[in-house]
Amino acid sequence: MIVRILLWLLLKLMKGGEVNMLIVMLAGRIVRGATPFSEIPDPIKPKVYDELKANGVEFLAGDYKPAE
């Protein structure tokens, strides 16, 4: 819960480049098993999913499907 709040706050405070770094960092945490995909804030889930997919590990997002 606290992780989600902190990530939401970071997202609100950051601008373009920092958001991309946050997405890469979160994708790395998911790959390492430190953060489950379900704890990623909804506004950036599609971008984190795209990062996972670009690295061939989209299965780590579970049954998440981005809106088309």
LOBAKE-720915 format. One record per atom (N, C-alpha, C, O, CB): x, y, z; residue number from 1. Coordinates in nm, 2 decimals, always signed. Glycine has a CB too. Example, Ala and Ser with C-alpha at 12.3 -4.5 7.8 and 13.67 -1.06 7.14 Angstrom:
# residues 2
{{+1.32,-0.57,+0.78},1}
{{+1.23,-0.45,+0.78},1}
{{+1.32,-0.33,+0.78},1}
{{+1.42,-0.33,+0.85},1}
{{+1.13,-0.45,+0.90},1}
{{+1.28,-0.22,+0.71},2}
{{+1.37,-0.11,+0.71},2}
{{+1.29,+0.00,+0.79},2}
{{+1.34,+0.11,+0.80},2}
{{+1.41,-0.06,+0.57},2}
END
This chain:
# residues 68
{{+0.08,-0.12,+0.00},1}
{{+0.00,+0.00,+0.00},1}
{{+0.09,+0.13,+0.00},1}
{{+0.07,+0.22,-0.08},1}
{{-0.09,+0.00,+0.12},1}
{{+0.18,+0.13,+0.09},2}
{{+0.27,+0.24,+0.10},2}
{{+0.35,+0.26,-0.03},2}
{{+0.38,+0.37,-0.08},2}
{{+0.37,+0.23,+0.22},2}
{{+0.39,+0.14,-0.09},3}
{{+0.47,+0.15,-0.21},3}
{{+0.39,+0.21,-0.32},3}
{{+0.44,+0.29,-0.40},3}
{{+0.51,+0.01,-0.26},3}
{{+0.26,+0.18,-0.33},4}
{{+0.17,+0.24,-0.43},4}
{{+0.16,+0.39,-0.41},4}
{{+0.16,+0.46,-0.51},4}
{{+0.03,+0.17,-0.43},4}
{{+0.15,+0.43,-0.29},5}
{{+0.13,+0.57,-0.26},5}
{{+0.26,+0.65,-0.30},5}
{{+0.25,+0.75,-0.36},5}
{{+0.10,+0.60,-0.12},5}
{{+0.37,+0.59,-0.26},6}
{{+0.50,+0.65,-0.30},6}
{{+0.52,+0.66,-0.45},6}
{{+0.57,+0.76,-0.50},6}
{{+0.62,+0.58,-0.23},6}
{{+0.49,+0.55,-0.52},7}
{{+0.50,+0.55,-0.66},7}
{{+0.41,+0.65,-0.73},7}
{{+0.45,+0.72,-0.83},7}
{{+0.48,+0.41,-0.72},7}
{{+0.29,+0.66,-0.68},8}
{{+0.20,+0.76,-0.73},8}
{{+0.25,+0.90,-0.71},8}
{{+0.24,+0.99,-0.80},8}
{{+0.06,+0.75,-0.66},8}
{{+0.30,+0.93,-0.59},9}
{{+0.36,+1.06,-0.56},9}
{{+0.48,+1.09,-0.65},9}
{{+0.49,+1.20,-0.70},9}
{{+0.40,+1.07,-0.41},9}
{{+0.56,+0.99,-0.67},10}
{{+0.68,+1.01,-0.76},10}
{{+0.63,+1.05,-0.90},10}
{{+0.69,+1.13,-0.97},10}
{{+0.77,+0.89,-0.76},10}
{{+0.53,+0.97,-0.95},11}
{{+0.48,+1.00,-1.08},11}
{{+0.42,+1.14,-1.10},11}
{{+0.44,+1.20,-1.20},11}
{{+0.37,+0.89,-1.11},11}
{{+0.35,+1.19,-1.00},12}
{{+0.30,+1.32,-1.00},12}
{{+0.40,+1.43,-1.00},12}
{{+0.39,+1.53,-1.06},12}
{{+0.20,+1.34,-0.88},12}
{{+0.52,+1.40,-0.93},13}
{{+0.62,+1.50,-0.92},13}
{{+0.72,+1.50,-1.04},13}
{{+0.79,+1.60,-1.05},13}
{{+0.69,+1.48,-0.79},13}
{{+0.73,+1.40,-1.11},14}
{{+0.83,+1.38,-1.22},14}
{{+0.78,+1.44,-1.35},14}
{{+0.66,+1.45,-1.38},14}
{{+0.87,+1.24,-1.23},14}
{{+0.88,+1.47,-1.43},15}
{{+0.85,+1.51,-1.57},15}
{{+0.89,+1.40,-1.66},15}
{{+0.92,+1.29,-1.62},15}
{{+0.93,+1.65,-1.60},15}
{{+0.90,+1.43,-1.79},16}
{{+0.92,+1.33,-1.90},16}
{{+1.03,+1.23,-1.88},16}
{{+1.01,+1.11,-1.87},16}
{{+0.95,+1.40,-2.02},16}
{{+1.16,+1.28,-1.87},17}
{{+1.27,+1.18,-1.86},17}
{{+1.27,+1.10,-1.74},17}
{{+1.30,+0.98,-1.74},17}
{{+1.40,+1.26,-1.87},17}
{{+1.23,+1.16,-1.63},18}
{{+1.23,+1.08,-1.50},18}
{{+1.12,+0.97,-1.50},18}
{{+1.14,+0.87,-1.44},18}
{{+1.20,+1.18,-1.39},18}
{{+1.01,+1.00,-1.57},19}
{{+0.91,+0.90,-1.58},19}
{{+0.96,+0.78,-1.66},19}
{{+0.93,+0.66,-1.62},19}
{{+0.78,+0.95,-1.65},19}
{{+1.03,+0.80,-1.77},20}
{{+1.09,+0.69,-1.84},20}
{{+1.19,+0.61,-1.75},20}
{{+1.19,+0.48,-1.76},20}
{{+1.16,+0.74,-1.97},20}
{{+1.27,+0.67,-1.67},21}
{{+1.36,+0.61,-1.58},21}
{{+1.28,+0.53,-1.48},21}
{{+1.32,+0.42,-1.44},21}
{{+1.45,+0.71,-1.51},21}
{{+1.17,+0.58,-1.43},22}
{{+1.09,+0.51,-1.33},22}
{{+1.03,+0.39,-1.39},22}
{{+1.02,+0.28,-1.33},22}
{{+0.97,+0.61,-1.28},22}
{{+0.98,+0.39,-1.52},23}
{{+0.93,+0.28,-1.58},23}
{{+1.03,+0.17,-1.60},23}
{{+1.00,+0.05,-1.57},23}
{{+0.87,+0.32,-1.72},23}
{{+1.15,+0.20,-1.64},24}
{{+1.26,+0.10,-1.65},24}
{{+1.29,+0.04,-1.52},24}
{{+1.31,-0.08,-1.51},24}
{{+1.38,+0.17,-1.72},24}
{{+1.30,+0.13,-1.41},25}
{{+1.33,+0.08,-1.28},25}
{{+1.22,-0.02,-1.23},25}
{{+1.25,-0.12,-1.18},25}
{{+1.34,+0.20,-1.18},25}
{{+1.10,+0.02,-1.25},26}
{{+0.99,-0.07,-1.20},26}
{{+0.99,-0.20,-1.28},26}
{{+0.97,-0.31,-1.22},26}
{{+0.85,+0.00,-1.22},26}
{{+1.01,-0.20,-1.41},27}
{{+1.02,-0.32,-1.49},27}
{{+1.13,-0.41,-1.44},27}
{{+1.12,-0.53,-1.43},27}
{{+1.04,-0.29,-1.64},27}
{{+1.25,-0.35,-1.40},28}
{{+1.36,-0.42,-1.35},28}
{{+1.32,-0.48,-1.21},28}
{{+1.36,-0.60,-1.19},28}
{{+1.48,-0.33,-1.33},28}
{{+1.25,-0.41,-1.13},29}
{{+1.20,-0.47,-1.00},29}
{{+1.11,-0.59,-1.02},29}
{{+1.11,-0.68,-0.95},29}
{{+1.13,-0.36,-0.92},29}
{{+1.02,-0.58,-1.12},30}
{{+0.93,-0.69,-1.15},30}
{{+1.01,-0.81,-1.20},30}
{{+0.98,-0.92,-1.15},30}
{{+0.83,-0.65,-1.26},30}
{{+1.11,-0.79,-1.28},31}
{{+1.19,-0.90,-1.33},31}
{{+1.27,-0.97,-1.22},31}
{{+1.27,-1.09,-1.21},31}
{{+1.29,-0.85,-1.44},31}
{{+1.32,-0.89,-1.13},32}
{{+1.39,-0.94,-1.01},32}
{{+1.30,-1.01,-0.91},32}
{{+1.35,-1.08,-0.82},32}
{{+1.48,-0.83,-0.95},32}
{{+1.17,-0.98,-0.92},33}
{{+1.08,-1.04,-0.82},33}
{{+1.06,-0.95,-0.70},33}
{{+1.00,-0.99,-0.60},33}
{{+1.12,-1.17,-0.78},33}
{{+1.11,-0.83,-0.70},34}
{{+1.10,-0.74,-0.58},34}
{{+0.97,-0.67,-0.57},34}
{{+0.92,-0.64,-0.46},34}
{{+1.21,-0.63,-0.59},34}
{{+0.90,-0.65,-0.69},35}
{{+0.77,-0.59,-0.69},35}
{{+0.68,-0.66,-0.78},35}
{{+0.71,-0.68,-0.90},35}
{{+0.78,-0.44,-0.73},35}
{{+0.56,-0.71,-0.74},36}
{{+0.47,-0.77,-0.83},36}
{{+0.40,-0.67,-0.92},36}
{{+0.38,-0.55,-0.88},36}
{{+0.36,-0.85,-0.75},36}
{{+0.37,-0.71,-1.04},37}
{{+0.31,-0.62,-1.14},37}
{{+0.18,-0.56,-1.08},37}
{{+0.14,-0.44,-1.12},37}
{{+0.28,-0.69,-1.27},37}
{{+0.11,-0.63,-1.00},38}
{{-0.02,-0.58,-0.94},38}
{{+0.00,-0.46,-0.85},38}
{{-0.10,-0.39,-0.83},38}
{{-0.09,-0.69,-0.86},38}
{{+0.12,-0.43,-0.80},39}
{{+0.14,-0.31,-0.72},39}
{{+0.18,-0.19,-0.80},39}
{{+0.20,-0.08,-0.74},39}
{{+0.25,-0.34,-0.62},39}
{{+0.19,-0.20,-0.93},40}
{{+0.22,-0.09,-1.02},40}
{{+0.10,+0.00,-1.03},40}
{{-0.01,-0.05,-1.05},40}
{{+0.27,-0.13,-1.16},40}
{{+0.12,+0.13,-1.01},41}
{{+0.00,+0.23,-1.02},41}
{{-0.06,+0.22,-1.16},41}
{{+0.00,+0.21,-1.26},41}
{{+0.04,+0.37,-0.99},41}
{{-0.20,+0.22,-1.16},42}
{{-0.27,+0.21,-1.29},42}
{{-0.23,+0.30,-1.40},42}
{{-0.23,+0.26,-1.51},42}
{{-0.41,+0.23,-1.26},42}
{{-0.20,+0.43,-1.37},43}
{{-0.17,+0.52,-1.48},43}
{{-0.04,+0.48,-1.56},43}
{{-0.03,+0.52,-1.68},43}
{{-0.15,+0.66,-1.43},43}
{{+0.05,+0.41,-1.50},44}
{{+0.17,+0.37,-1.57},44}
{{+0.18,+0.22,-1.60},44}
{{+0.28,+0.18,-1.66},44}
{{+0.29,+0.41,-1.49},44}
{{+0.08,+0.14,-1.57},45}
{{+0.08,+0.00,-1.60},45}
{{+0.10,-0.03,-1.75},45}
{{+0.18,-0.11,-1.78},45}
{{-0.05,-0.06,-1.56},45}
{{+0.03,+0.05,-1.84},46}
{{+0.06,+0.02,-1.98},46}
{{+0.20,+0.04,-2.03},46}
{{+0.25,-0.04,-2.11},46}
{{-0.03,+0.10,-2.07},46}
{{+0.27,+0.14,-1.97},47}
{{+0.40,+0.17,-2.01},47}
{{+0.50,+0.07,-1.95},47}
{{+0.60,+0.03,-2.02},47}
{{+0.45,+0.31,-1.97},47}
{{+0.47,+0.03,-1.83},48}
{{+0.56,-0.08,-1.77},48}
{{+0.54,-0.21,-1.84},48}
{{+0.63,-0.28,-1.87},48}
{{+0.52,-0.09,-1.62},48}
{{+0.41,-0.24,-1.88},49}
{{+0.39,-0.36,-1.96},49}
{{+0.46,-0.36,-2.09},49}
{{+0.52,-0.46,-2.13},49}
{{+0.24,-0.38,-1.98},49}
{{+0.46,-0.24,-2.16},50}
{{+0.53,-0.23,-2.29},50}
{{+0.68,-0.25,-2.27},50}
{{+0.75,-0.31,-2.35},50}
{{+0.51,-0.09,-2.35},50}
{{+0.74,-0.20,-2.16},51}
{{+0.88,-0.22,-2.13},51}
{{+0.91,-0.37,-2.10},51}
{{+1.01,-0.42,-2.15},51}
{{+0.92,-0.14,-2.00},51}
{{+0.82,-0.44,-2.03},52}
{{+0.84,-0.58,-2.01},52}
{{+0.83,-0.66,-2.14},52}
{{+0.91,-0.75,-2.17},52}
{{+0.73,-0.64,-1.91},52}
{{+0.73,-0.62,-2.23},53}
{{+0.71,-0.68,-2.36},53}
{{+0.84,-0.66,-2.45},53}
{{+0.88,-0.75,-2.52},53}
{{+0.59,-0.63,-2.43},53}
{{+0.89,-0.54,-2.44},54}
{{+1.01,-0.51,-2.52},54}
{{+1.13,-0.60,-2.48},54}
{{+1.22,-0.62,-2.56},54}
{{+1.05,-0.36,-2.51},54}
{{+1.13,-0.65,-2.36},55}
{{+1.24,-0.73,-2.31},55}
{{+1.20,-0.88,-2.31},55}
{{+1.27,-0.96,-2.27},55}
{{+1.28,-0.69,-2.17},55}
{{+1.08,-0.91,-2.37},56}
{{+1.04,-1.05,-2.38},56}
{{+0.99,-1.12,-2.25},56}
{{+0.99,-1.24,-2.25},56}
{{+1.15,-1.13,-2.44},56}
{{+0.95,-1.04,-2.15},57}
{{+0.91,-1.10,-2.03},57}
{{+0.77,-1.05,-1.99},57}
{{+0.74,-1.04,-1.87},57}
{{+1.01,-1.07,-1.92},57}
{{+0.69,-1.03,-2.09},58}
{{+0.55,-0.98,-2.06},58}
{{+0.47,-1.07,-1.98},58}
{{+0.37,-1.03,-1.92},58}
{{+0.48,-0.94,-2.18},58}
{{+0.51,-1.20,-1.97},59}
{{+0.43,-1.30,-1.89},59}
{{+0.44,-1.26,-1.74},59}
{{+0.36,-1.31,-1.66},59}
{{+0.49,-1.44,-1.92},59}
{{+0.54,-1.18,-1.70},60}
{{+0.55,-1.14,-1.56},60}
{{+0.43,-1.05,-1.52},60}
{{+0.41,-1.03,-1.40},60}
{{+0.68,-1.08,-1.54},60}
{{+0.36,-1.00,-1.62},61}
{{+0.24,-0.91,-1.59},61}
{{+0.12,-0.99,-1.55},61}
{{+0.01,-0.94,-1.53},61}
{{+0.22,-0.82,-1.70},61}
{{+0.13,-1.12,-1.55},62}
{{+0.02,-1.21,-1.52},62}
{{-0.08,-1.20,-1.63},62}
{{-0.05,-1.21,-1.75},62}
{{-0.05,-1.17,-1.39},62}
{{-0.21,-1.19,-1.60},63}
{{-0.32,-1.18,-1.70},63}
{{-0.35,-1.04,-1.74},63}
{{-0.46,-1.02,-1.80},63}
{{-0.44,-1.26,-1.65},63}
{{-0.27,-0.94,-1.71},64}
{{-0.29,-0.81,-1.75},64}
{{-0.29,-0.79,-1.91},64}
{{-0.20,-0.85,-1.97},64}
{{-0.19,-0.71,-1.69},64}
{{-0.39,-0.73,-1.96},65}
{{-0.39,-0.70,-2.10},65}
{{-0.41,-0.55,-2.12},65}
{{-0.51,-0.49,-2.06},65}
{{-0.51,-0.78,-2.17},65}
{{-0.33,-0.48,-2.19},66}
{{-0.34,-0.33,-2.21},66}
{{-0.47,-0.30,-2.29},66}
{{-0.50,-0.38,-2.38},66}
{{-0.22,-0.27,-2.27},66}
{{-0.53,-0.19,-2.27},67}
{{-0.64,-0.15,-2.35},67}
{{-0.60,-0.12,-2.49},67}
{{-0.49,-0.06,-2.51},67}
{{-0.71,-0.02,-2.28},67}
{{-0.68,-0.15,-2.58},68}
{{-0.64,-0.13,-2.72},68}
{{-0.73,-0.03,-2.79},68}
{{-0.71,+0.00,-2.90},68}
{{-0.65,-0.26,-2.80},68}
END
